[in-house]
């Protein structure tokens, strides 16, 4: 299925002409490993995430899929080997909330495609992934720091639209999509941004929209004959909300203040919808309620400076406090939602979370398998186990240590080596004519 045609997921790949593959390798920086059928990452300390670490482990990949993981995996003759002796091997990192591919330069509106005009703050039918720029210069720095998959999230209004998960593999949009949609994105707390003047009014609008979507789904034929009362949203937006009210698509709500999070939990109970809390600056205050309701929280670790009244209760210990309370916790990169070049910093956020009490294993899970589970793509990414896509990172050491380097990145079994814009600028000015340098 094509992206945008309902619950689309990545389709079956096609065999490409040899000339095209060679050209793609030259243009996108794919190494010869990209064309190898079988790859073995050998000798490293392997962190499958879905199971305990494996010393001197091997990850065997065939045709882009992991086929074996263990300490005694036989490597077939002719396999391309990546020697990871003394290195650490993890799944590719997943940054769950980004505008990667739909925002290049925030100050240049023509390069920003993450916010729809909508109707009175409602843009539920907006598929943000349709505006992704596959040639974005911001993909390379994220990949080069171990981020292999991201959530692409719309912003603005009361209901911003539908989000997707993509792999940062070079190619066309149809090659990149893992799953779309993964969630309906909304916000609660900033009433004016949502087209209301007060939180109470915004809460009432939420309930009205969900109730109208439920009524519309039962009375489509009457609606088409103009035999229903007016609804609070356009037909396309009501259609898009049907998977939400039927429990097939979660409602991802950006919300920070503890009292607002409590209101979101009440909305979920009263409207019988699945919700995911994003932002969650004060989520630690209601961690017990979130755990009891089985509501995941997507939160950053470097939120020590409040940006608004609703984030006055921000704490760097929030991820650790949520995890201890039993809340399914996803870590995101600081500032990566608005600034695409910060997507690469996800490993540092995880390191900060560990420094403020989150267990190391929980931090790794919070940027790999947990976001994959929350977004419904754990059968493909987020862990190193047979049958999963071969999104693999080889690190020089502990990925949460500041001096650790990424040594190899594989996405769907292909090693991607592509200089970032920063790398190109560094090389350019390292060799700039001496006459133009400052003394």
Beta strands, then each sheet from edge to edge (+ up, - down):
strand 1: 8-9
strand 2: 38-47
strand 3: 54-62
strand 4: 65-70
strand 5: 80-83
strand 6: 88-91
strand 7: 93-98
strand 8: 147-152
strand 9: 159-167
strand 10: 177-187
strand 11: 250-255
strand 12: 275-279
strand 13: 297-300
strand 14: 329-332
strand 15: 392-395
strand 16: 406-411
strand 17: 414-415
sheet 1: 1+ 10- 9+ 8- 7-
sheet 2: 1+ 10- 11- 12- 13- 14-
sheet 3: 4+ 3- 2+ 5+
sheet 4: 4+ 3- 2+ 6+ 15- 16+ 17-
end
